[in-house]
Amino acid sequence: MQQEEFETLVKELAQLDSVSAILETLANNEEPEVADAAAALIGHFSLAEIDGEKRIYHVFSQENDQGEPEEFAEWVMNDGDEMMRFIAWFFYTTFEITDKETYQAAGCAYKPVKRG
């Protein structure tokens, strides 16, 4: 994907208002790598309330040292955070594009997440 195409896609995604809408749009992308990565993530998110915050987690299984599947949860963002957090997470996790690069592609200022 060329930089110009990436910028156009990120700007389009930034207009959407939910994780599911973003994943659906990505799953329909003409770039097979993007579409396949997004399709594989659909249905793998969970909302949990921790310390009074509703957090969105990516839930996945991985084999442990004994060869048995073990479930993990990765905190992606809080419910109510701007969708750019999820968009940046997707591109970093999938293609190792930094959060700063994704925010810049959307024409947004990057603000690092402070998690305590």
SULQUI-V237068 format. One record per residue. N is the residue number from 1. RES is the residue in three letters. PHI is phi in whole degrees, 0 to 359 (NA if undefined). NEAR is the number of other ideal C-beta (glycine too) atoms within 12 Angstrom. Layout:
BEGIN
N_RES_PHI_NEAR, N_RES_PHI_NEAR
END
This chain:
BEGIN
1_MET_NA_23, 2_GLN_285_10, 3_GLN_304_14, 4_GLU_297_11, 5_GLU_294_16, 6_PHE_299_24, 7_GLU_299_23, 8_THR_299_20, 9_LEU_296_33, 10_VAL_298_37, 11_LYS_296_23, 12_GLU_295_21, 13_LEU_295_38, 14_ALA_296_26, 15_GLN_279_18, 16_LEU_277_23, 17_ASP_244_16, 18_SER_206_21, 19_VAL_301_36, 20_SER_296_21, 21_ALA_294_21, 22_ILE_295_37, 23_LEU_297_33, 24_GLU_297_19, 25_THR_296_30, 26_LEU_296_35, 27_ALA_295_25, 28_ASN_262_20, 29_ASN_291_27, 30_GLU_286_15, 31_GLU_279_20, 32_PRO_303_14, 33_GLU_297_17, 34_VAL_291_30, 35_ALA_299_22, 36_ASP_294_17, 37_ALA_297_23, 38_ALA_292_33, 39_ALA_300_20, 40_ALA_292_19, 41_LEU_271_29, 42_ILE_300_22, 43_GLY_87_16, 44_HIS_249_25, 45_PHE_234_27, 46_SER_222_22, 47_LEU_253_22, 48_ALA_223_20, 49_GLU_264_13, 50_ILE_230_17, 51_ASP_51_11, 52_GLY_78_9, 53_GLU_246_18, 54_LYS_273_17, 55_ARG_247_26, 56_ILE_260_32, 57_TYR_244_26, 58_HIS_270_31, 59_VAL_254_21, 60_PHE_212_20, 61_SER_249_13, 62_GLN_214_15, 63_GLU_288_12, 64_ASN_272_11, 65_ASP_297_7, 66_GLN_271_7, 67_GLY_80_8, 68_GLU_261_10, 69_PRO_292_11, 70_GLU_232_14, 71_GLU_268_16, 72_PHE_234_16, 73_ALA_227_20, 74_GLU_251_21, 75_TRP_290_26, 76_VAL_263_34, 77_MET_192_30, 78_ASN_267_25, 79_ASP_298_24, 80_GLY_99_16, 81_ASP_295_25, 82_GLU_298_26, 83_MET_295_34, 84_MET_300_34, 85_ARG_300_33, 86_PHE_291_40, 87_ILE_300_43, 88_ALA_296_36, 89_TRP_301_34, 90_PHE_302_37, 91_PHE_290_34, 92_TYR_287_25, 93_THR_296_23, 94_THR_273_26, 95_PHE_234_23, 96_GLU_57_13, 97_ILE_273_26, 98_THR_296_17, 99_ASP_304_29, 100_LYS_300_18, 101_GLU_296_21, 102_THR_293_34, 103_TYR_298_29, 104_GLN_296_21, 105_ALA_298_30, 106_ALA_274_30, 107_GLY_78_14, 108_CYS_251_23, 109_ALA_281_12, 110_TYR_276_21, 111_LYS_239_14, 112_PRO_304_12, 113_VAL_283_21, 114_LYS_258_7, 115_ARG_239_14, 116_GLY_257_6
END
